[in-house]
Amino acid sequence: MVSFSHLFATGLLATSALAVPVTVPRSVEVQKRSTTNTSKRGAAYNDASTVSPLTASGKVSWAYNWGMSLYSDLPSNVDFVPMLWGARDFGGWFTTIETVLSSGSEYIMGFNEPDMASQANMAAADAANYYKTYITPYSGQAKLISPAVTSSTNAGQGLSWLEAFMGDCSSCGITGLAVHWYGGSADEFTSFVTQAINTASTYGLSEVWVTEFSLSQDAGGVTDPATTAAFLEQVLPWLDAQSMVTRYSYFMCAEGYLISGGALNQAGQAYTS
């Protein structure tokens, strides 16, 4: 197992223990959902009950739970975006995604960190074949987002993995690129997202989603809300000013992260201000 200290050092804390939805009945998916909220800001959650504190300001318009099903109700003004996490979910995919799309979802997100052995763990060529099989058939019914890669600069990871994937998936119907980032400063973050924007442009993609981002020190929970708030106050206006960045979500909507005692903490308040 890779140590936490190594993951913090590389800015790539694995989130599998936190980002795995619990399987429960999917009856809520028949509820038709729609919103006119055009905010880019989203909520990455495991427990839907934690989303409500973020939505009161009207600044959060969408949410996802690293899975293909809602599992439980979200606030009515929040769009749910399904994700095909990886190979473990192939078996129930086609039946579930038909239901989710019929209940109003307009996007499908690809695999979760397939460039990491601790996450979806796929070679780029294999991921392209899986994407063509499981996600591309819904092009036209939904806008398709690429697999979400890490910010690793190691060979075969991060944007280099994504470039290899796009080389094999140029006919997959993908419209947007998804990335994750963990690091130490606002400058590091904006530099990486700028690289992602340039990569998206290279492949003719119209949008970039930053579906998971955090200071490395916050990957296991926000330890200093004031520092996190200051970081968010720097990067959120910058994200909102980037026309290619259409959606983003801080890690994460959960107790001990953006929420403390069931209410927004200082970091949560900065995220929703």
Summary of the structure (lengths in Angstrom):
residues: 273
radius of gyration: 17.1
end to end distance: 38.3
largest distance: 47.0
contacts: 915
relative contact order: 0.14
helix: 38%
strand: 21%
